[in-house]
Amino acid sequence: MPTIGQVLFWLVTLICAAAGAYLGSYLKKKGENLATKEDIAELTRATKEIEAKISHHQAHKRVIGSSCDSTPRLNICQRITWPQPAPSLQIA
């Protein structure tokens, strides 16, 4: 028959093993959530940066376009090289 010390030892071992398994899976999930949150923040920052560049490009295009319309004899519209739009983000 097992002694009270042996029963307590196995009970404490079982409780520690269960707590360790739970804590391990808990911390893994927390790490995944943190990584996802950081990825979303990076994508949001990149999206806003691209939107700002596009907005600036469109405003610049309107200003130059209006000057081209008002002075067609200068023929400056043919010499203007428009920058290409920003490439789209590809998420791997």
The first five atom37 places (N, CA, C, CB, O) and aatype in JSON, in Angstrom:
{
  "aatype": [12, 14, 16, 9, 7, 5, 19, 10, 13, 17, 10, 19, 16, 10, 9, 4, 0, 0, 0, 7, 0, 18, 10, 7, 15, 18, 10, 11, 11, 11, 7, 6, 2, 10, 0, 16, 11, 6, 3, 9, 0, 6, 10, 16, 1, 0, 16, 11, 6, 9, 6, 0, 11, 9, 15, 8, 8, 5, 0, 8, 11, 1, 19, 9, 7, 15, 15, 4, 3, 15, 16, 14, 1, 10, 2, 9, 4, 5, 1, 9, 16, 17, 14, 5, 14, 0, 14, 15, 10, 5, 9, 0],
  "atom_mask": [
    [1, 1, 1, 1, 1],
    [1, 1, 1, 1, 1],
    [1, 1, 1, 1, 1],
    [1, 1, 1, 1, 1],
    [1, 1, 1, 0, 1],
    [1, 1, 1, 1, 1],
    [1, 1, 1, 1, 1],
    [1, 1, 1, 1, 1],
    [1, 1, 1, 1, 1],
    [1, 1, 1, 1, 1],
    [1, 1, 1, 1, 1],
    [1, 1, 1, 1, 1],
    [1, 1, 1, 1, 1],
    [1, 1, 1, 1, 1],
    [1, 1, 1, 1, 1],
    [1, 1, 1, 1, 1],
    [1, 1, 1, 1, 1],
    [1, 1, 1, 1, 1],
    [1, 1, 1, 1, 1],
    [1, 1, 1, 0, 1],
    [1, 1, 1, 1, 1],
    [1, 1, 1, 1, 1],
    [1, 1, 1, 1, 1],
    [1, 1, 1, 0, 1],
    [1, 1, 1, 1, 1],
    [1, 1, 1, 1, 1],
    [1, 1, 1, 1, 1],
    [1, 1, 1, 1, 1],
    [1, 1, 1, 1, 1],
    [1, 1, 1, 1, 1],
    [1, 1, 1, 0, 1],
    [1, 1, 1, 1, 1],
    [1, 1, 1, 1, 1],
    [1, 1, 1, 1, 1],
    [1, 1, 1, 1, 1],
    [1, 1, 1, 1, 1],
    [1, 1, 1, 1, 1],
    [1, 1, 1, 1, 1],
    [1, 1, 1, 1, 1],
    [1, 1, 1, 1, 1],
    [1, 1, 1, 1, 1],
    [1, 1, 1, 1, 1],
    [1, 1, 1, 1, 1],
    [1, 1, 1, 1, 1],
    [1, 1, 1, 1, 1],
    [1, 1, 1, 1, 1],
    [1, 1, 1, 1, 1],
    [1, 1, 1, 1, 1],
    [1, 1, 1, 1, 1],
    [1, 1, 1, 1, 1],
    [1, 1, 1, 1, 1],
    [1, 1, 1, 1, 1],
    [1, 1, 1, 1, 1],
    [1, 1, 1, 1, 1],
    [1, 1, 1, 1, 1],
    [1, 1, 1, 1, 1],
    [1, 1, 1, 1, 1],
    [1, 1, 1, 1, 1],
    [1, 1, 1, 1, 1],
    [1, 1, 1, 1, 1],
    [1, 1, 1, 1, 1],
    [1, 1, 1, 1, 1],
    [1, 1, 1, 1, 1],
    [1, 1, 1, 1, 1],
    [1, 1, 1, 0, 1],
    [1, 1, 1, 1, 1],
    [1, 1, 1, 1, 1],
    [1, 1, 1, 1, 1],
    [1, 1, 1, 1, 1],
    [1, 1, 1, 1, 1],
    [1, 1, 1, 1, 1],
    [1, 1, 1, 1, 1],
    [1, 1, 1, 1, 1],
    [1, 1, 1, 1, 1],
    [1, 1, 1, 1, 1],
    [1, 1, 1, 1, 1],
    [1, 1, 1, 1, 1],
    [1, 1, 1, 1, 1],
    [1, 1, 1, 1, 1],
    [1, 1, 1, 1, 1],
    [1, 1, 1, 1, 1],
    [1, 1, 1, 1, 1],
    [1, 1, 1, 1, 1],
    [1, 1, 1, 1, 1],
    [1, 1, 1, 1, 1],
    [1, 1, 1, 1, 1],
    [1, 1, 1, 1, 1],
    [1, 1, 1, 1, 1],
    [1, 1, 1, 1, 1],
    [1, 1, 1, 1, 1],
    [1, 1, 1, 1, 1],
    [1, 1, 1, 1, 1]
  ],
  "atom_positions": [
    [[0.84, -1.17, 0.0], [0.0, 0.0, 0.0], [0.9, 1.25, 0.0], [-0.96, -0.01, 1.22], [1.86, 1.33, 0.76]],
    [[0.55, 2.24, -0.88], [1.4, 3.44, -0.95], [1.22, 4.29, 0.31], [1.06, 4.27, -2.21], [0.15, 4.36, 0.91]],
    [[2.31, 4.93, 0.65], [2.27, 5.81, 1.82], [1.67, 7.15, 1.42], [3.69, 6.01, 2.43], [1.52, 7.44, 0.23]],
    [[1.33, 7.95, 2.41], [0.76, 9.27, 2.16], [1.75, 10.16, 1.4], [0.34, 9.94, 3.48], [1.35, 10.99, 0.59]],
    [[3.04, 9.96, 1.67], [4.07, 10.73, 0.97], [4.11, 10.41, -0.52], [0.0, 0.0, 0.0], [4.27, 11.3, -1.34]],
    [[3.95, 9.13, -0.87], [3.95, 8.73, -2.27], [2.72, 9.26, -3.0], [4.02, 7.2, -2.39], [2.81, 9.7, -4.15]],
    [[1.59, 9.22, -2.35], [0.35, 9.73, -2.95], [0.47, 11.23, -3.2], [-0.87, 9.44, -2.03], [0.11, 11.73, -4.26]],
    [[0.99, 11.94, -2.2], [1.18, 13.39, -2.38], [2.18, 13.69, -3.49], [1.67, 14.03, -1.07], [1.97, 14.61, -4.29]],
    [[3.26, 12.91, -3.56], [4.24, 13.12, -4.61], [3.61, 12.98, -5.99], [5.4, 12.12, -4.47], [3.82, 13.84, -6.85]],
    [[2.82, 11.91, -6.21], [2.21, 11.7, -7.51], [1.11, 12.73, -7.79], [1.64, 10.31, -7.6], [0.91, 13.12, -8.94]],
    [[0.42, 13.16, -6.77], [-0.61, 14.18, -6.94], [0.01, 15.52, -7.34], [-1.43, 14.34, -5.65], [-0.48, 16.19, -8.25]],
    [[1.08, 15.89, -6.66], [1.78, 17.14, -6.99], [2.38, 17.05, -8.4], [2.88, 17.45, -5.95], [2.34, 18.02, -9.15]],
    [[2.94, 15.9, -8.74], [3.51, 15.7, -10.08], [2.45, 15.85, -11.15], [4.18, 14.33, -10.18], [2.68, 16.5, -12.17]],
    [[1.28, 15.27, -10.94], [0.19, 15.35, -11.89], [-0.3, 16.8, -12.05], [-0.97, 14.45, -11.45], [-0.55, 17.26, -13.16]],
    [[-0.44, 17.49, -10.94], [-0.89, 18.89, -10.98], [0.13, 19.76, -11.71], [-1.13, 19.43, -9.54], [-0.25, 20.61, -12.51]],
    [[1.41, 19.56, -11.43], [2.46, 20.34, -12.09], [2.51, 20.05, -13.59], [3.83, 20.04, -11.45], [2.7, 20.97, -14.39]],
    [[2.33, 18.8, -13.97], [2.33, 18.45, -15.39], [1.16, 19.09, -16.12], [2.29, 16.92, -15.57], [1.32, 19.61, -17.22]],
    [[-0.02, 19.06, -15.5], [-1.2, 19.68, -16.11], [-1.03, 21.19, -16.23], [-2.46, 19.35, -15.29], [-1.35, 21.79, -17.25]],
    [[-0.51, 21.81, -15.16], [-0.28, 23.26, -15.18], [0.76, 23.62, -16.23], [0.16, 23.76, -13.8], [0.6, 24.62, -16.93]],
    [[1.81, 22.84, -16.35], [2.84, 23.1, -17.36], [2.31, 22.98, -18.77], [0.0, 0.0, 0.0], [2.64, 23.8, -19.62]],
    [[1.48, 21.98, -19.03], [0.88, 21.81, -20.37], [-0.04, 22.98, -20.69], [0.1, 20.48, -20.45], [-0.01, 23.5, -21.81]],
    [[-0.85, 23.38, -19.73], [-1.76, 24.5, -19.93], [-0.99, 25.79, -20.16], [-2.7, 24.66, -18.74], [-1.29, 26.54, -21.09]],
    [[0.01, 26.04, -19.33], [0.8, 27.27, -19.46], [1.54, 27.32, -20.79], [1.79, 27.38, -18.29], [1.64, 28.38, -21.41]],
    [[2.06, 26.18, -21.23], [2.76, 26.13, -22.51], [1.85, 26.48, -23.68], [0.0, 0.0, 0.0], [2.22, 27.27, -24.55]],
    [[0.66, 25.9, -23.71], [-0.26, 26.2, -24.81], [-0.78, 27.63, -24.71], [-1.44, 25.21, -24.8], [-1.01, 28.28, -25.73]],
    [[-0.98, 28.12, -23.49], [-1.43, 29.5, -23.29], [-0.4, 30.49, -23.83], [-1.7, 29.77, -21.79], [-0.75, 31.41, -24.56]],
    [[0.86, 30.29, -23.47], [1.91, 31.2, -23.94], [2.11, 31.11, -25.45], [3.22, 30.9, -23.22], [2.41, 32.12, -26.09]],
    [[1.96, 29.93, -26.02], [2.08, 29.79, -27.47], [0.99, 30.6, -28.17], [1.98, 28.3, -27.88], [1.28, 31.31, -29.14]],
    [[-0.24, 30.51, -27.69], [-1.35, 31.25, -28.3], [-1.15, 32.76, -28.12], [-2.69, 30.82, -27.69], [-1.43, 33.53, -29.04]],
    [[-0.68, 33.17, -26.96], [-0.41, 34.6, -26.73], [0.65, 35.1, -27.7], [0.03, 34.84, -25.27], [0.54, 36.21, -28.21]],
    [[1.68, 34.29, -27.95], [2.73, 34.67, -28.9], [2.19, 34.79, -30.3], [0.0, 0.0, 0.0], [2.55, 35.73, -31.02]],
    [[1.32, 33.88, -30.72], [0.71, 33.95, -32.04], [-0.15, 35.22, -32.17], [-0.15, 32.69, -32.32], [-0.11, 35.9, -33.19]],
    [[-0.91, 35.53, -31.14], [-1.75, 36.73, -31.17], [-0.91, 37.99, -31.25], [-2.66, 36.78, -29.93], [-1.26, 38.93, -31.96]],
    [[0.19, 38.03, -30.52], [1.07, 39.2, -30.56], [1.68, 39.36, -31.94], [2.18, 39.09, -29.5], [1.76, 40.48, -32.46]],
    [[2.12, 38.27, -32.55], [2.7, 38.33, -33.89], [1.66, 38.81, -34.9], [3.24, 36.95, -34.31], [1.97, 39.61, -35.79]],
    [[0.43, 38.34, -34.77], [-0.64, 38.78, -35.67], [-0.9, 40.27, -35.49], [-1.93, 37.98, -35.41], [-1.08, 41.0, -36.47]],
    [[-0.93, 40.72, -34.26], [-1.17, 42.14, -33.98], [-0.06, 43.0, -34.59], [-1.25, 42.39, -32.46], [-0.34, 44.05, -35.18]],
    [[1.19, 42.56, -34.47], [2.3, 43.31, -35.05], [2.23, 43.3, -36.58], [3.64, 42.72, -34.58], [2.55, 44.31, -37.21]],
    [[1.82, 42.18, -37.17], [1.69, 42.1, -38.63], [0.61, 43.06, -39.12], [1.36, 40.67, -39.07], [0.79, 43.75, -40.12]],
    [[-0.5, 43.1, -38.41], [-1.59, 44.0, -38.8], [-1.14, 45.45, -38.69], [-2.82, 43.76, -37.92], [-1.46, 46.27, -39.55]],
    [[-0.4, 45.78, -37.64], [0.1, 47.15, -37.49], [1.03, 47.52, -38.63], [0.83, 47.31, -36.13], [0.96, 48.63, -39.15]],
    [[1.91, 46.61, -39.04], [2.84, 46.87, -40.14], [2.09, 47.04, -41.46], [3.85, 45.72, -40.26], [2.41, 47.93, -42.25]],
    [[1.08, 46.19, -41.7], [0.29, 46.31, -42.93], [-0.5, 47.61, -42.95], [-0.65, 45.11, -43.07], [-0.63, 48.24, -44.0]],
    [[-1.04, 48.0, -41.8], [-1.78, 49.26, -41.72], [-0.86, 50.44, -42.02], [-2.42, 49.42, -40.32], [-1.24, 51.36, -42.75]],
    [[0.35, 50.42, -41.45], [1.3, 51.5, -41.7], [1.68, 51.56, -43.18], [2.57, 51.31, -40.84], [1.73, 52.65, -43.77]],
    [[1.93, 50.41, -43.79], [2.31, 50.37, -45.2], [1.15, 50.84, -46.08], [2.74, 48.95, -45.61], [1.36, 51.55, -47.06]],
    [[-0.07, 50.45, -45.74], [-1.24, 50.87, -46.51], [-1.43, 52.38, -46.45], [-2.5, 50.18, -45.99], [-1.69, 53.01, -47.47]],
    [[-1.3, 52.95, -45.26], [-1.45, 54.4, -45.12], [-0.34, 55.14, -45.87], [-1.43, 54.8, -43.63], [-0.59, 56.19, -46.46]],
    [[0.86, 54.61, -45.86], [1.97, 55.22, -46.59], [1.69, 55.21, -48.1], [3.3, 54.48, -46.28], [1.92, 56.2, -48.78]],
    [[1.2, 54.09, -48.6], [0.88, 53.99, -50.03], [-0.28, 54.92, -50.38], [0.52, 52.53, -50.4], [-0.24, 55.58, -51.42]],
    [[-1.3, 54.98, -49.53], [-2.42, 55.87, -49.77], [-1.96, 57.32, -49.83], [-3.49, 55.7, -48.7], [-2.44, 58.1, -50.66]],
    [[-1.04, 57.7, -48.94], [-0.53, 59.07, -48.94], [0.24, 59.36, -50.23], [0.38, 59.3, -47.72], [0.11, 60.44, -50.8]],
    [[1.04, 58.4, -50.69], [1.79, 58.59, -51.93], [0.84, 58.72, -53.12], [2.77, 57.43, -52.16], [1.05, 59.57, -53.99]],
    [[-0.19, 57.9, -53.15], [-1.15, 57.97, -54.26], [-1.88, 59.3, -54.23], [-2.16, 56.81, -54.18], [-2.06, 59.94, -55.26]],
    [[-2.3, 59.72, -53.05], [-2.99, 60.99, -52.91], [-2.11, 62.15, -53.37], [-3.43, 61.21, -51.45], [-2.55, 63.04, -54.08]],
    [[-0.84, 62.11, -52.94], [0.1, 63.16, -53.35], [0.29, 63.13, -54.87], [1.47, 62.98, -52.62], [0.33, 64.18, -55.51]],
    [[0.41, 61.94, -55.43], [0.6, 61.79, -56.87], [-0.61, 62.34, -57.63], [0.84, 60.32, -57.23], [-0.44, 63.03, -58.64]],
    [[-1.82, 62.04, -57.15], [-3.02, 62.51, -57.83], [-3.14, 64.02, -57.73], [-4.26, 61.84, -57.24], [-3.55, 64.68, -58.69]],
    [[-2.8, 64.58, -56.58], [-2.84, 66.04, -56.43], [-1.83, 66.69, -57.36], [-2.58, 66.45, -54.96], [-2.12, 67.7, -57.99]],
    [[-0.64, 66.12, -57.43], [0.4, 66.65, -58.31], [-0.05, 66.55, -59.77], [1.73, 65.89, -58.1], [0.19, 67.45, -60.56]],
    [[-0.69, 65.45, -60.11], [-1.16, 65.23, -61.47], [-2.24, 66.26, -61.83], [-1.71, 63.79, -61.64], [-2.28, 66.75, -62.96]],
    [[-3.12, 66.57, -60.87], [-4.16, 67.57, -61.13], [-3.55, 68.94, -61.38], [-5.15, 67.64, -59.96], [-3.98, 69.66, -62.28]],
    [[-2.54, 69.31, -60.57], [-1.91, 70.63, -60.73], [-1.23, 70.72, -62.08], [-0.9, 70.89, -59.59], [-1.41, 71.69, -62.8]],
    [[-0.44, 69.71, -62.42], [0.27, 69.74, -63.7], [-0.72, 69.6, -64.85], [1.33, 68.63, -63.76], [-0.57, 70.25, -65.88]],
    [[-1.73, 68.75, -64.67], [-2.74, 68.58, -65.71], [-3.49, 69.86, -65.99], [0.0, 0.0, 0.0], [-3.78, 70.16, -67.15]],
    [[-3.82, 70.63, -64.95], [-4.53, 71.89, -65.17], [-3.64, 72.9, -65.86], [-5.04, 72.45, -63.84], [-4.13, 73.7, -66.66]],
    [[-2.34, 72.89, -65.57], [-1.45, 73.82, -66.27], [-1.27, 73.39, -67.72], [-0.07, 73.91, -65.55], [-1.06, 74.23, -68.58]],
    [[-1.35, 72.09, -68.0], [-1.25, 71.61, -69.38], [-2.48, 72.03, -70.17], [-1.1, 70.08, -69.42], [-2.38, 72.4, -71.34]],
    [[-3.64, 71.99, -69.53], [-4.86, 72.37, -70.21], [-4.89, 73.87, -70.52], [-6.07, 71.98, -69.38], [-5.42, 74.29, -71.55]],
    [[-4.33, 74.66, -69.62], [-4.4, 76.11, -69.81], [-3.33, 76.65, -70.76], [-4.29, 76.8, -68.47], [-3.47, 77.76, -71.27]],
    [[-2.27, 75.89, -70.99], [-1.21, 76.37, -71.88], [-0.86, 75.29, -72.91], [0.05, 76.77, -71.06], [0.23, 74.71, -72.85]],
    [[-1.76, 75.02, -73.83], [-1.48, 73.93, -74.77], [-0.35, 74.25, -75.75], [-2.73, 73.6, -75.53], [0.27, 73.32, -76.27]],
    [[-0.08, 75.52, -76.02], [0.95, 75.85, -77.01], [2.36, 75.58, -76.52], [0.84, 77.3, -77.4], [3.28, 75.44, -77.33]],
    [[2.54, 75.49, -75.2], [3.88, 75.23, -74.69], [4.3, 73.78, -74.9], [3.95, 75.58, -73.22], [5.49, 73.46, -74.87]],
    [[3.32, 72.92, -75.1], [3.57, 71.51, -75.36], [4.36, 70.83, -74.24], [4.31, 71.35, -76.68], [5.14, 69.92, -74.49]],
    [[4.18, 71.27, -73.0], [4.91, 70.67, -71.9], [4.32, 69.34, -71.49], [4.93, 71.61, -70.71], [5.0, 68.53, -70.85]],
    [[3.07, 69.09, -71.83], [2.41, 67.85, -71.42], [3.08, 66.64, -72.06], [0.94, 67.88, -71.79], [3.09, 65.56, -71.46]],
    [[3.63, 66.79, -73.23], [4.27, 65.66, -73.89], [5.62, 65.33, -73.27], [4.44, 65.95, -75.36], [6.1, 64.21, -73.42]],
    [[6.23, 66.28, -72.59], [7.55, 66.04, -71.99], [7.47, 65.52, -70.57], [8.36, 67.3, -72.03], [8.48, 65.1, -70.01]],
    [[6.3, 65.56, -69.97], [6.16, 65.12, -68.58], [6.11, 63.6, -68.54], [4.89, 65.74, -67.92], [5.34, 62.98, -69.27]],
    [[6.91, 63.02, -67.69], [6.88, 61.58, -67.47], [6.22, 61.34, -66.12], [8.32, 60.96, -67.53], [6.74, 61.74, -65.08]],
    [[5.08, 60.67, -66.15], [4.35, 60.41, -64.92], [4.97, 59.21, -64.22], [2.85, 60.16, -65.21], [5.29, 58.21, -64.87]],
    [[5.15, 59.3, -62.91], [5.66, 58.13, -62.17], [4.64, 57.01, -62.18], [6.02, 58.52, -60.71], [3.43, 57.25, -62.25]],
    [[5.13, 55.8, -62.13], [4.24, 54.64, -62.11], [3.6, 54.52, -60.73], [5.02, 53.33, -62.47], [4.22, 54.88, -59.73]],
    [[2.36, 54.01, -60.66], [1.74, 53.83, -59.34], [2.53, 52.82, -58.5], [0.28, 53.36, -59.49], [3.25, 51.98, -59.02]],
    [[2.36, 52.94, -57.2], [3.05, 52.05, -56.27], [2.6, 50.61, -56.51], [2.79, 52.47, -54.79], [1.42, 50.38, -56.8]],
    [[3.52, 49.65, -56.39], [3.11, 48.25, -56.58], [2.18, 47.81, -55.46], [4.35, 47.32, -56.64], [2.25, 48.31, -54.33]],
    [[1.31, 46.87, -55.78], [0.38, 46.38, -54.77], [1.11, 45.48, -53.79], [-0.79, 45.63, -55.41], [2.11, 44.85, -54.14]],
    [[0.6, 45.43, -52.56], [1.21, 44.57, -51.54], [0.82, 43.13, -51.8], [0.77, 45.01, -50.12], [-0.34, 42.83, -52.1]],
    [[1.78, 42.26, -51.68], [1.5, 40.84, -51.81], [1.84, 40.18, -50.49], [2.31, 40.2, -52.99], [2.98, 40.23, -50.03]],
    [[0.84, 39.57, -49.88], [1.03, 38.93, -48.59], [1.33, 37.46, -48.84], [-0.22, 39.1, -47.67], [0.56, 36.75, -49.48]],
    [[2.47, 37.03, -48.31], [2.86, 35.62, -48.51], [2.23, 34.74, -47.48], [4.38, 35.47, -48.47], [2.45, 33.53, -47.5]]
  ]
}
